[in-house]
Structures are given as C-alpha cells and as structure tokens.
Amino acid sequence: MKRWIPAFVALGSNLGDPVRQVRTAMDALAGMDGSRLIARSPLFRSAPMGPKDQPFYVNAVAGLLTRRDPHQLLDDLQGLERRSGRSRDGERWGPRILDLDLLLFGQEIIRDPRLVIPHPGLTERNFVVYPLAHIAPDLSLPDGRRLAVIAERLGRWGLEEILSADHARDDAP
C-alpha cells in the first residue's frame, strides 16, 4: 500500500465569482480520489501579478495528504481546472477562472518538462506564502529554508484577508 504524502496546492481565481470559484475548487479537492483535504487557508485578495488591466485575484492554499504520485496529482489538478472552464491559452499571468498550482510534494525536488517542485515562484509570492504559512506555520522547504522566514521577508503588502463566517481572523476581538 502506498503511503500518504503531504502536498500543498495554491488556488487562485479572478474571473466570474472568484470567491465561489476558489471555494468550489477546495470542495473538489476534498473529493479527489487518492487524496484527502486536511487544511484550508483563509482566502486572500491580491493585485494581479501580470497585466494590471485585470481584476484582483482571490488566493488560498490547500493542504492534502495523497497517495497519488506527483504527476498523477498534477493531472488531477489540471482536470479540475478544465472542468471549471479554464483553457490554457498560453497567456502568462493573465486572467484565470481557476489556477491550481502544485507547490510542494513532501520534501521532493522535481525538475522535469511537466513539473517543477517546489513551485518556481513559491518563495517570491506573498499571496502564496501567507496562505501556506497560515496552514503550515512550521514548514521547511526541501532546501531547508523555513517558511516563516520567507513570509517575514516578503511582508503582507497588497494582501487583504477575505473574512467569512467559516474563516474568522485570529486577531479579531
């Protein structure tokens, strides 16, 4: 029997109803074969990384335990994107109905034509680091760097936590 491997997935959307898109995708992650959703970050609103003439993004990170291999998990994530209406048209950093990125897969380092883990932009994007730190505050990356140190270096500039009934802020009175 295959062992369970922790994996982290970034979710983002800025088309349609982005909050609903991200929440629906979280629910879909919870129902994937061979994986279990074990953590959901709060949702965060952030400015687009690419062209500025697009709506703000809603971002989150999901923590999974999976028995899938990394490429099978990537296939599962891309299938969820397609079912949500995403088409990969080659436009980098453009608007997305749904974007799912496999950030980490255990402590593995993978570099092949289809998949790079850790995700190449992970340590440069506060809209990924902060949601990830919310659900895995003591996480260390495969190269030994601590996520908390990366989060402190990046800062929270431009991030706004989206409050909802199921995600109350820790510092709320």
C-alpha positions in Angstrom: 0.0 0.0 0.0 1.3 3.4 -0.9 2.0 5.8 2.0 0.3 9.2 2.4 2.4 12.1 1.2 1.7 15.7 2.3 1.2 18.1 -0.7 0.2 21.8 -0.9 -1.8 23.3 -3.7 -2.2 27.1 -4.4 -5.6 28.1 -5.7 -6.4 31.4 -7.5 -9.1 33.0 -9.5 -10.0 36.4 -10.8 -12.8 35.7 -13.3 -16.5 35.1 -12.7 -17.1 34.9 -9.0 -13.5 34.3 -7.7 -14.5 33.6 -4.1 -17.0 31.0 -5.3 -14.5 29.6 -7.8 -11.9 29.1 -5.1 -14.3 27.6 -2.5 -15.8 25.2 -5.1 -12.3 24.1 -6.1 -11.5 23.5 -2.4 -14.6 21.3 -2.2 -13.5 19.5 -5.3 -10.0 18.9 -3.8 -11.8 17.3 -0.8 -13.4 14.8 -3.2 -10.4 13.7 -5.2 -9.6 10.0 -5.4 -6.5 9.0 -3.6 -6.2 12.3 -1.7 -7.6 13.9 1.4 -8.0 17.6 2.1 -6.6 18.2 5.5 -6.3 22.0 5.6 -7.8 25.1 4.0 -6.3 28.5 4.3 -8.3 31.7 4.5 -8.9 33.5 1.3 -6.8 36.5 0.4 -7.4 39.2 -2.2 -4.3 40.4 -4.1 -3.4 42.5 -7.1 -2.7 40.6 -10.4 1.0 39.7 -11.0 0.9 40.2 -14.7 -1.1 42.7 -16.8 -2.6 45.3 -14.5 -5.8 45.7 -16.6 -7.4 42.6 -15.0 -9.4 42.1 -11.8 -7.9 41.4 -8.4 -7.2 37.7 -7.6 -8.6 35.6 -4.8 -5.9 33.2 -3.5 -5.8 30.3 -1.0 -3.7 27.2 -0.3 -4.9 23.7 0.4 -3.1 21.0 2.3 -3.5 17.5 1.1 -2.4 14.0 2.1 -2.2 12.0 -1.1 -1.3 8.5 -2.3 -1.1 9.8 -5.9 2.4 10.3 -7.4 3.2 14.0 -8.2 2.4 13.7 -11.9 -0.9 12.0 -11.2 -1.8 14.7 -8.8 -0.8 17.4 -11.4 -3.2 15.6 -13.8 -6.0 15.7 -11.2 -5.4 19.4 -10.7 -5.4 20.2 -14.4 -8.6 18.2 -14.8 -10.3 20.3 -12.1 -9.1 23.4 -13.9 -10.6 22.2 -17.2 -13.9 21.2 -15.5 -14.1 24.8 -14.1 -13.8 26.2 -17.6 -10.1 27.0 -17.7 -8.4 26.8 -21.0 -4.6 27.0 -21.2 -4.2 29.6 -24.0 -0.6 30.3 -23.3 -1.1 33.8 -21.8 1.2 34.0 -18.9 -0.2 35.7 -15.7 -3.4 36.6 -17.5 -6.9 36.4 -16.0 -8.0 32.9 -14.8 -11.3 31.3 -14.0 -9.2 28.9 -11.9 -5.5 28.3 -11.4 -4.3 25.4 -9.3 -0.5 25.0 -8.8 1.2 22.1 -7.0 3.6 23.9 -4.7 5.2 21.1 -2.7 5.0 17.3 -2.7 6.5 16.0 0.6 10.2 17.0 0.6 10.7 16.1 -3.0 12.6 18.2 -5.6 11.3 17.5 -9.1 12.6 19.2 -12.3 11.2 17.8 -15.5 9.5 19.3 -18.5 6.0 19.0 -17.0 6.6 19.7 -13.3 8.9 21.7 -11.1 8.6 21.2 -7.4 8.9 23.3 -5.2 6.9 25.6 -7.5 9.4 28.0 -9.0 7.6 31.2 -7.8 6.7 29.9 -4.3 9.2 31.9 -2.4 8.6 35.2 -4.3 4.8 35.4 -4.0 3.3 36.6 -0.7 -0.2 35.7 -2.0 1.1 32.0 -1.8 3.4 32.2 1.1 0.9 33.8 3.6 -1.9 31.3 3.0 0.6 28.4 3.1 2.1 29.8 6.4 -1.5 30.0 7.8 -1.9 26.2 7.5 1.7 25.1 7.9 3.5 27.7 10.0 6.4 25.4 10.9 7.0 24.2 7.4 10.5 24.0 6.0 11.1 23.7 2.3 13.1 20.9 0.8 16.2 23.1 0.7 15.9 23.7 4.5 14.6 27.3 4.3 11.8 28.0 6.9 8.5 29.3 5.5 8.1 31.7 8.4 11.4 33.4 7.5 10.3 33.7 3.8 6.9 35.2 4.9 8.7 37.8 7.1 11.0 38.8 4.2 8.1 39.1 1.7 5.7 41.0 4.0 2.0 41.3 3.6 2.0 44.3 1.3 -1.1 44.2 -1.0 -2.8 41.2 0.7 -6.2 41.5 2.1 -7.7 38.6 4.0 -11.3 37.9 3.0 -13.3 37.4 6.1 -16.2 35.0 6.1 -18.2 33.0 8.7 -16.0 30.0 8.2 -12.7 31.9 8.4 -12.6 34.3 11.3 -9.4 36.3 11.7 -7.2 35.2 14.6 -6.7 38.7 15.8 -10.4 39.6 15.8 -11.7 40.8 19.2 
